[in-house]
Amino acid sequence: MANRITRVLIVEDDPLVLDLHKKFVSTMEGFQVVGTASSGSLALDFLEHNSVDCVLLDIFMPGIDGLVLLRKIRELGADIDAIIISAAQEGDKVKEALRLGAYGYILKPFKFERLRASLCSLRKHQQDIRQQIFIDTQEQIDRSFGTMNHSINTE
C-alpha cells in the first residue's frame, strides 16, 4: 500500500464547502477525490458501486445525516475510514462518531492545515496498521488506538 493512492469520497451538502474540500484534497499528493455526494443517500448509492478508502463526512445533511451514514457503512462491513468535518459541537455527536469508529473529527470552520494533518495521519495509519496481518507489539496497537502519548503503568 506504500504507493497506493488514498481514494476519498466527500459527503457535504453545502456546494461551496464541498467544492473547497474537493479542490484542497485534489492538491494533496497521494490522495484522489473519487466522488462527491450532497447527501447520505447519494453517498450510499456511490459506495454500492465504488471503492473508497476514506470518507470526509459532514453530520448535518438532509435525509440521512452523516452519523447515520457512518453507522450504515459500519453495518455493511466496509473497510472505510471516516473523518468527520462538521459544525456539530454537541458531546453526544462526538461520542457517537467515536463509537462508530471515526478516525478524526474536525470542527468547522477550520484551517486547511488541520485537514491536511488529519489526512496525512490517516494515510500513515492505513499504511502502518490496516494492511498488517500480525501486530508484533503493544506499542503498535497503542499507536493504532492513539494511546501512545498516555502514561500507562504496565507494572
Wavefront OBJ file of the C-alpha trace (Angstrom):
o trace
v 0.000 0.000 0.000
v 3.022 2.302 0.282
v 2.495 3.823 -3.164
v -1.249 3.336 -3.322
v -3.481 6.347 -3.777
v -5.941 7.030 -0.936
v -9.365 7.255 -2.576
v -11.597 9.887 -0.951
v -15.355 10.416 -1.068
v -16.519 13.850 0.130
v -20.024 13.999 1.605
v -21.155 17.589 2.150
v -24.490 19.268 1.410
v -23.143 22.830 1.015
v -21.931 23.044 -2.607
v -19.360 25.775 -1.885
v -17.851 23.868 1.041
v -17.883 20.639 -0.956
v -16.025 22.366 -3.792
v -13.432 23.801 -1.374
v -12.810 20.373 0.180
v -12.524 18.791 -3.259
v -10.047 21.397 -4.506
v -7.943 21.095 -1.369
v -7.791 17.283 -1.290
v -7.025 17.250 -5.012
v -3.834 19.248 -4.340
v -2.505 16.642 -1.893
v -0.062 14.071 -3.196
v -1.244 10.514 -2.604
v -4.944 11.404 -2.442
v -7.614 11.296 -5.112
v -11.185 12.522 -4.817
v -13.100 9.682 -6.445
v -16.541 11.108 -5.766
v -18.725 13.644 -4.033
v -22.207 13.410 -2.594
v -24.546 16.078 -1.262
v -26.492 13.675 0.971
v -26.119 10.443 2.878
v -28.389 8.575 0.486
v -26.350 9.684 -2.547
v -23.192 8.631 -0.712
v -24.653 5.169 -0.035
v -25.520 4.828 -3.727
v -21.967 5.809 -4.647
v -20.460 3.346 -2.167
v -22.510 0.480 -3.603
v -20.641 0.822 -6.900
v -17.266 2.301 -5.971
v -14.366 1.578 -3.634
v -13.087 4.284 -1.318
v -10.541 4.371 1.485
v -11.772 7.466 3.293
v -14.976 9.455 3.600
v -14.877 13.128 4.565
v -18.248 13.416 6.188
v -20.469 16.279 7.298
v -23.016 15.467 10.014
v -25.896 17.845 9.362
v -27.415 16.947 5.991
v -30.954 16.437 4.707
v -32.308 12.890 4.858
v -29.629 10.507 6.055
v -27.264 12.543 8.224
v -23.543 11.840 8.456
v -23.653 9.728 11.615
v -26.480 7.565 10.276
v -24.442 7.140 7.092
v -21.377 6.134 9.101
v -23.477 3.604 11.027
v -24.734 2.143 7.722
v -21.159 1.941 6.390
v -20.182 0.002 9.534
v -23.205 -2.304 9.188
v -22.109 -3.085 5.633
v -18.706 -4.081 6.991
v -16.948 -1.764 4.543
v -13.265 -1.133 5.274
v -13.603 2.636 5.020
v -12.149 5.234 7.356
v -14.093 8.399 8.093
v -13.076 11.888 9.099
v -15.991 13.973 10.333
v -15.958 17.625 9.241
v -18.844 19.355 10.983
v -20.055 22.342 12.942
v -21.619 19.917 15.441
v -20.109 20.562 18.861
v -22.565 18.515 20.913
v -20.841 15.948 23.081
v -23.275 13.220 22.068
v -22.355 13.719 18.388
v -18.630 13.479 19.153
v -19.173 10.375 21.323
v -21.269 8.702 18.632
v -18.620 9.452 16.000
v -16.016 7.821 18.244
v -18.228 4.801 18.884
v -18.753 4.399 15.149
v -15.017 4.378 14.578
v -14.444 7.803 13.043
v -10.714 8.322 12.570
v -10.958 12.062 13.173
v -13.344 14.906 13.936
v -12.690 18.427 12.635
v -14.844 21.367 13.713
v -15.955 23.895 11.117
v -14.629 26.421 10.424
v -11.075 25.091 10.325
v -7.742 25.809 8.722
v -6.920 23.514 5.826
v -3.636 22.612 7.511
v -5.792 20.792 10.096
v -7.428 18.730 7.351
v -4.037 18.087 5.750
v -2.663 16.820 9.078
v -5.673 14.525 9.588
v -5.456 13.087 6.082
v -1.695 12.529 6.325
v -2.118 10.865 9.719
v -4.859 8.652 8.305
v -2.699 7.682 5.338
v 0.160 6.703 7.663
v -2.294 4.729 9.796
v -3.567 2.893 6.744
v -0.047 2.100 5.602
v 1.250 1.050 9.033
v -1.697 -0.752 10.573
v -4.571 -1.669 8.266
v -2.524 -3.843 5.956
v -0.685 -5.762 8.698
v -1.800 -9.319 9.256
v 0.058 -9.663 12.540
v 0.798 -6.958 15.113
v 4.169 -7.501 16.829
v 3.985 -5.238 19.866
v 1.666 -3.498 22.292
v 3.191 -0.214 21.104
v 1.892 -0.868 17.572
v -1.580 -1.460 18.972
v -1.323 1.655 21.165
v -0.319 3.745 18.134
v -3.292 2.445 16.181
v -5.589 3.491 19.015
v -3.775 6.791 19.549
v -2.806 5.913 23.131
v 0.982 6.155 22.884
v 1.025 9.587 24.481
v -0.810 8.430 27.585
v 1.160 7.375 30.619
v 0.252 3.769 31.146
v 1.868 1.962 34.042
v 2.257 -1.662 32.975
v 3.873 -2.879 36.190
l 1 2 3 4 5 6 7 8 9 10 11 12 13 14 15 16 17 18 19 20 21 22 23 24 25 26 27 28 29 30 31 32 33 34 35 36 37 38 39 40 41 42 43 44 45 46 47 48 49 50 51 52 53 54 55 56 57 58 59 60 61 62 63 64 65 66 67 68 69 70 71 72 73 74 75 76 77 78 79 80 81 82 83 84 85 86 87 88 89 90 91 92 93 94 95 96 97 98 99 100 101 102 103 104 105 106 107 108 109 110 111 112 113 114 115 116 117 118 119 120 121 122 123 124 125 126 127 128 129 130 131 132 133 134 135 136 137 138 139 140 141 142 143 144 145 146 147 148 149 150 151 152 153 154 155
